[in-house]
Amino acid sequence: MKIWTSEHIFSHPWETVTQAVWRKYPNPHNPAVVGTDVIERRVVNGVLHTHRLISSRWGLPNWAETILGADRVCYGYEHSEVNPEERTMTMRTRNLTFANTVSMDERLVYSPDPNNSENTVLRQETIITVKGVPLTSYMENYLLNSISNNSFKGRDAMEFVISKINREVEDLVSTYKRSTSEILDHTKRSLGEITESALRSVDDISLAAKKSVDGLSDAAKKSIDDISCVAKKGIDTFTQPTPAGSMPRI
């Protein structure tokens, strides 16, 4: 049995790193993993439990293929627990293919860096056990070195996904700002058009009112002139001297 351990710090918050874990594959930095399938997912006491089937290629050397069989897609079982209250994510993976000969138990724990809350610490442990085949110790050492040499691929894969997530966030923020700016510009234009239309309406109403008042004034003045003319004619008629020998008409 061989045990491999490591610790790595991501310069990203725990929420971002754990989100990247779910979106890690497919990934050009770690093409060995060819598929992930969720078998079961449930929440128990606020903790998210997920069971997944992992499909990958081990890339066995020729001598290992002779012992274990031809290289092919291998399967592993993964169980993860995400505790948002304690801010921990624990993942345990065990191989299903070659399980009677090679046992690889991996445990990964993601948690906030106690020295910097903006960083995330990954603690990783893998236990390798080979049994029932020749060169047991040699094969265990080979798998141990392979895991150690390829560990950077998983970290590069995480950084790749995190960068993608950050770009998506930036695009969303940019789209939001652009949409907000367009809404404000549209609102300003609409308010300007409404104000201009209101001013035109007020001017039209004022002009119409002025014309109406002028029309009424002219009509009233004309009526007064007519009344005055009629009254004057009546007075002139009443005050006209009566011819001699005739009686005034009453």
Buried (B, 14 or more C-beta within 10 A) or exposed (E): EBEBEBEBEBEBBBEBBBBBBBBBBEBEBBBBBEEBEEEEEEEEEEBBEBBBBBBBEBEBEEEBEEBBEEBEEBBBBBBBBBBEEEBBBBBBBBBEBBBEBBBBBBBBBBBBBEEEEEBBBBBBBBBBBBEEBEEBEEBBBBBBEBBEEEBEBBBBBBBBBBEEBEEEEEEEEEEEEEEEEEEEEEEEEEEEEEEEEEEEEEEEEEEEEEEEEEEEEEEEEEEEEEEEEEEEEEEEEEEEEEEEEEEEEE
